[in-house]
Amino acid sequence: MSEIDDLIDLLYTAGYQANEAVDKLVIKKEAALEPLIAVLEGKHPIPSPKPSMGLIGQVIFFVRSIVDSEQVAASARRNAVRALGGIKGERAIEALANSMQTDSNVPVRRACVECLGSLADPLAVEALAAILDNPLARGLHDTAAYSLMQHGDLRCIPFFIRVLDNPDRMNYKPLLIQRLSKLRDPRLVDPLIRLLRLPGFQWNVSTEAARALVILGDPRTVEALVEVLNHPATSGATQEACLEALAKFGGHRAAEGILQWLRKIIQTPAPRWSDSEENYGESDWGTPMHVLRLLWGTGLNSLKRTGDSEAIAELDELLNAAPAYIPHE
């Protein structure tokens, strides 16, 4: 039996022996290619215990192969995926793409997706795009789409629009929004505007949506930012993000929106608490007073940065009208 045959048999084991076999098979390159594909396609039989497995290893392997032979074979296929990913090349990618679509074991198929995603090869990218069109592979769509996103392939966008519109899994959406904004795809504008309008307790998502909309630079965003900024249910963090975004968009409409917000703060009735409690009470607008103080300065600076001379000319009037509990600067 050749060295490659011995290494192929070790793919069916677990732990360090399988890992060492994968590394050595990668070094063999073309010589190991077809035997690895045979394992991946399920054409290689589960071997009998080998002395190279050690006495305890032989016993464990023998028991596993009897109790759960399918898992032993699936483990070997996952190891073959790793080795083929190290060898690379058109033949290896073809075999990985085929198993990604047809293997009966979902973890093996997912391993194929992850492996193809790690390869900077146009053939691998095409295979990942194809899996998104397969309705029978929905469990793999997320992994394939993330891989496409990492390669800058815009065919992942329809999948991620559905994710952004899904009310579940909010915790990981801020990071997803950051990554998607780098693709600068205009199809993201509408779902991001919908996220911008989320209730105040989901401020971590809406603030990232505001920042991403600035990167996309769509003019429709300004109206949405003004609407959210002046909505009474908007959190302080989202108000701040909207102010920063409007300052970066600039222009008359952005300045008007900020002026509207500043006037609303001025018109907010003075709190009914003592000075010591005032910092922690809420205004009738629903925003804590100490947050309004901080946001007031952000609003003034944002108004100046819009570059709208007509709006900036009203600053003195605003400052003179500011109530005592708002900083006059």
N, C-alpha and C positions, 0 to 999 in steps of 0.2 A: 504494500500500500504506500502511495506517495505521501510526501509531507503535506501537500494540499488536501488530500483526502483526510488525513489525520486532523488537520485544522478545521475542515468542514464538519467533521464529527463533533468537535469540541463546541461548535456553535449551539449544539443541543443541550449543553450543560448550563449551569448558572454561575454567576459570580466572576471571579478574576480570570478563570480559565477561558470563558467565553470572550471576555474583553481582550485578553492577550491574543486569542485566535483571530479576532476582528482586526487588530493592529497588524498582525503578521500577514493576513490575507490582503490587506490594503497594499502592503509592500510588494506582494506578488503581482499586483496589477492584472494585466491581460490574462495571465496564466490561471488566475483564480476567478475570472469573470463568469464563464459559463457554469462552473460548479456552484457558484453563489446564486446565479439565476435559477438553477435547478432547485436549490433549497427554497428560494423565494416563491417559485411556482408550485411548490409542494410535490415535486417529482423525486426528491431525495428521501429515501426511507429513514425512519428513526434508527440510528445505529444501536448496536449492543454496547454494554459497558466496556470501556477501554482501560488498560492498565495506567495510561497517562492521566486518568481521572483520579487516581489514588484509591485506596481501599474504601474509605468513607464515601468519597465521591461516587464510586461505582454503585455502592448500596443505595445512596440517595437517588442517583439517576435511574437505577432499576425500578425503584418504588414509584418515582414520578412517571416514568414511561408506562407503567401499568395502570396507575390510578388516574392519571390525567394526560393521556398521550397527546390530545389536541393542544393543550397548553404548552407542552414540551415543543411540539412542532411550531406553534405560533411564536414561542420565544426564539426559536432558531431563525424563523423568518424575519423577526425584528432585528436580530443580530446581522442577518444577511443584508438588510436594508442599510444598516450603519456601514457595513463594509463596502457596499456598492456606492454609497455616497462618498466614501473616501477615494474610491477608484475613479469615479466620474466617467465622462465620455458618453457618446450618443447611445451605445448599446445599454449601458447601465441605466441611463435616464429613461429609455424606452421601457425597460423591465419595471422600474419603479412606478412609472406612470400607469402601466397596465395593472400592477398589483393594487395601486391606489384606487382604481376603479372596480376591481373584481374580487379582491381577497375577502374571504368570509369572516375574517376576524377584524373588528373595528380598530383595536389598538395597532394592528399591523398596518392598516390603511392610513391611520393617523401618523404613524412613524414615516410612511412614504411621503405624506404631505409635508411633514416637518423637514425631512431630508431634502426633498426637492426645493423647498423654500430656502434652504441654506446654500443652494448652488446658484452662482451667478451665471446662469446659462439660459439663453432664450428658449431652448427646448423645455427646460424645467418650468419656466414661467408660463409657457403655453399650456403645459399639462395642468398647472394649478388653475389657470383660467377655465379650462375645460371642466374641472370638477365643480366649479360654481354653477355650471349649466346643467348639472346632473341632479334632478329632484330627489333621486334615491340616495344621495350622499349628503343630506342636510347636516348630519352630525359632523361633517368634515368642512363645511363651508366657512366656519369661523377661522379655523387654522389656515385654510387656503387663502382667505381674504387678507388675514394679517400678513401672510408671506408676500402676497402681491403688493400690499401697501408698503412693505419694507423695500420692495424693488421699484416703487414709484409707478406701478401699473394701475391706471385709472379704472380698469375693469372691476376693481374691488368696490368702487363707489356705490353702486346700487345696493349691495349687501349691507354696507355700513349705514346707508340712509335708513334702511329698515331697522337696524340696531338703534340708531339715534331716536327713531320714532317709537321704539318699544319702551313702555313705561317702567319696565323692570331693569335691573342691573345698573342702577344709577351711580353706584359707587365708583365704577371704573370709567364712566363716561368723560370726566374731566381730562384724564390722560389720553383717551381715545380722540377727543376733540383736538387736543394739542397736536397729535400726530397727523390727523387728517388735514388740519389747516396747512400743513407743509405741502400738501398736494395741490393746493390752490384751485380746486375744481369748483366752478360756479354752481354745480348741482347741489352743493352742500349749503348754499345760502338759506334756502327755505327751511330745511330741518333745523338749522342753527337758530334761525329766528324763532321757531317754535320752542326751542329749548330756552331761549332768552326770556320767554314769557312764563317760564315755570314759576310756581309759588315760591315765596320767600325762603322757606326752609330748605329749598334745593339750590341755595345760592352758589354752591361750589360748581354746579353745572352751568348755571346761567352766566356766572362771571367768565368762565372759560369760553362760553359761546360768544360773549361780547368781544373778547380779545381775538377770537378766531375770525369773527366777522370783519374786524379791522384789517386783518391780513388778506382776506378775500376781496375787500374793497368795493363791494357792490353798493351802488347809490341807494338802493331800496332799504339798506340797513339803517340809514339815518332816521327815517320815520319810525321804524320799530324801536330804535334806541330811545328816541324822544318819548314815545308812548310808555315804554317800560320805566324810564327814569321818573316820569311823573305819575306813575301808578302808586296808589297808597299802600299796596301790599308788597311793594318791592323792598327787598332787604337792603341794609346799608352797604354791604359788600357789593351787591349788584348795582346799586346807585353809583358807587365809586367807579366801577368798571364801565358803566354807561357814560359817565362824565369823561373818563379818559378816552373812551372810544370816540365820542363826539368831538373832543378836542383834536384828535388825529384826523378825523374826516374833514373837519373845518367847514367853512361856508356859512351862509346866512341861516339856513334851516337848523343846522346844528346849534348855532348861537342862540336862535330863538328858543329852542328846546331847553337850553341851559338857563336862559333868562326866566322862562316859565317856572323852572324848578326853583331858582333862587327866590323868585317872588313868593312861591308857595311856602318856602321856609320863613320868609319875613312875615307872612300872614298867619303863621302857626301861632295859636294863642300861647302866652307865657305859661309855663308850668305852675301848678298850684302847690308845689312842695317847698320846703325850706331849702336853703342853699346847700345844706349837706346832703339832702336827698335828691336834689335836682339833677345831679350828674347821672343818676341811675333810673330816673323816672322816664316814662314814655310821653311823647307829645301826643296831641290829638291826631296827628298824622300817622301814628303807629311806630315812629322811629325814635329810639332812645335819644335823649337830649344831648348826651356827650358825643353821640355819633353825628348828630346834626352839626355840632360845633366843628368837628373834624371835616365833615363833608363840605361845609360852607367854604373853607379855604380851598379845597379841591375844586369846587364849583367856580370860584372866582378865577383861579389859575386856568381852568379849562376854557372859560369864556374868553380870556385873553388869547389863548392859543388858537382859537378858531380863526383869528385874523379878521373878524367881521367888525369893521370900524363903527358901524351904526350901533351894534350891541355893546361894544366896549365903551362907547360914549355914555352909556347909561350906568356905568359902574359907580360913579359918584353918588347918583341918586339912590342906588341900591344900598351903598354903604351908609348913607345918612338915614335910610329907612330901617336899617337892621335893628332888631330889638336888643335889649341889654344883654340877654343871655347868649347872643351870637357875637363872636369876635368882630370888632370893627377894623379889620385889616385884610 
